[in-house]
């Protein structure tokens, strides 16, 4: 992951049967429900939280154009998260229970997060 870029984090999986420690981590990231998105700084403590909750979220570096579109279309008043729709054409060919590197939707996806967010706006 490159330095000094913002990271977009999207919650993929829901609330049922989640461990308390991972649920608390997701609450600290303000990812309260499925299809919520937050934009955070690229700091080591944030990256550690992302790796802990990797089985419920996906993340990557967001570019300026996608961030501008996200703020313009989906900004909540007095809130620090974005509510998105489910993505057009689905999350991935193997669904929401596998890592992105294995064809699923979870985990780190780098620059491809911009495509996912665009499909969810």
C-alpha positions as CSV (number, residue, x, y, z in Angstrom):
1,X,0.0,0.0,0.0
2,X,1.4,3.4,-0.9
3,X,1.8,6.2,1.6
4,X,-0.1,9.5,1.9
5,X,-3.2,8.2,0.1
6,X,-6.6,7.9,1.5
7,X,-8.0,4.4,1.9
8,X,-11.7,3.6,1.1
9,X,-13.1,0.8,3.2
10,X,-16.4,-0.9,2.4
11,X,-18.2,-3.4,4.6
12,X,-19.3,-6.5,2.6
13,X,-20.7,-8.9,5.1
14,X,-23.5,-8.3,7.7
15,X,-24.0,-8.3,11.4
16,X,-25.0,-11.9,12.2
17,X,-22.6,-14.3,14.1
18,X,-19.7,-11.8,14.3
19,X,-17.1,-12.0,17.1
20,X,-17.3,-9.1,19.6
21,X,-13.7,-8.0,19.0
22,X,-14.2,-7.8,15.3
23,X,-17.6,-6.0,15.8
24,X,-15.9,-3.5,18.0
25,X,-13.2,-2.9,15.4
26,X,-15.8,-2.3,12.7
27,X,-17.7,0.1,15.1
28,X,-14.4,2.1,15.6
29,X,-14.1,2.3,11.8
30,X,-17.8,3.5,11.6
31,X,-18.8,0.6,9.5
32,X,-22.1,-0.1,11.2
33,X,-24.0,-2.0,8.4
34,X,-23.5,-3.8,5.2
35,X,-22.6,-1.6,2.2
36,X,-21.3,1.3,4.3
37,X,-18.1,3.0,3.2
38,X,-15.6,5.2,5.1
39,X,-12.5,7.0,3.8
40,X,-9.6,6.9,6.3
41,X,-6.0,7.9,6.4
42,X,-3.2,5.4,5.6
43,X,-1.7,5.0,9.1
44,X,-0.3,1.8,10.6
45,X,-2.9,1.6,13.3
46,X,-5.7,1.9,10.8
47,X,-4.1,-0.8,8.6
48,X,-3.9,-3.1,11.6
49,X,-7.6,-2.6,12.2
50,X,-8.3,-3.4,8.5
51,X,-6.3,-6.6,8.7
52,X,-8.1,-7.7,11.8
53,X,-11.5,-7.3,10.1
54,X,-10.4,-8.6,6.7
55,X,-13.1,-11.3,6.6
56,X,-15.9,-8.7,6.6
57,X,-14.5,-5.7,4.6
58,X,-12.7,-4.8,1.4
59,X,-10.3,-1.8,1.1
60,X,-7.9,-0.1,-1.2
61,X,-6.5,3.3,-2.2
62,X,-9.2,5.7,-3.5
63,X,-8.3,8.2,-6.2
64,X,-9.4,11.9,-6.2
65,X,-12.1,11.5,-8.9
66,X,-13.9,8.7,-7.1
67,X,-13.7,10.5,-3.8
68,X,-15.2,13.6,-5.3
69,X,-18.0,11.5,-6.9
70,X,-18.6,9.7,-3.6
71,X,-18.9,13.0,-1.6
72,X,-21.0,14.6,-4.3
73,X,-23.6,11.8,-4.6
74,X,-23.6,10.0,-1.2
75,X,-22.5,12.3,1.6
76,X,-24.5,12.0,4.8
77,X,-25.3,15.1,6.8
78,X,-23.3,15.3,10.1
79,X,-22.0,11.7,9.6
80,X,-18.6,10.3,8.7
81,X,-19.6,7.4,6.5
82,X,-21.3,6.8,3.1
83,X,-24.3,4.5,2.6
84,X,-24.0,2.8,-0.7
85,X,-26.2,0.5,-2.8
86,X,-25.2,-3.1,-3.6
87,X,-22.9,-3.1,-6.6
88,X,-24.2,-3.5,-10.1
89,X,-23.2,-6.9,-11.5
90,X,-22.3,-8.2,-8.1
91,X,-19.2,-8.3,-5.9
92,X,-17.2,-10.9,-7.7
93,X,-17.5,-14.2,-9.4
94,X,-16.9,-16.3,-6.2
95,X,-19.1,-14.2,-3.9
96,X,-18.7,-12.5,-0.5
97,X,-16.9,-15.3,1.5
98,X,-13.6,-15.5,-0.4
99,X,-10.7,-13.1,-0.6
100,X,-10.3,-10.8,-3.5
101,X,-7.1,-12.5,-4.6
102,X,-9.0,-15.8,-4.9
103,X,-11.8,-14.3,-7.0
104,X,-14.1,-13.2,-4.2
105,X,-14.9,-9.8,-2.6
106,X,-13.0,-9.6,0.7
107,X,-9.7,-8.1,1.7
108,X,-7.2,-5.7,0.0
109,X,-8.0,-4.8,-3.6
110,X,-5.7,-1.8,-4.2
111,X,-6.7,0.5,-7.0
112,X,-9.7,-1.7,-8.0
113,X,-11.7,-0.3,-5.1
114,X,-12.5,2.7,-7.3
115,X,-14.3,0.4,-9.8
116,X,-16.3,-1.2,-6.9
117,X,-17.3,2.2,-5.4
118,X,-18.3,3.5,-8.8
119,X,-20.6,0.5,-9.3
120,X,-22.1,1.0,-5.8
121,X,-22.9,4.8,-6.1
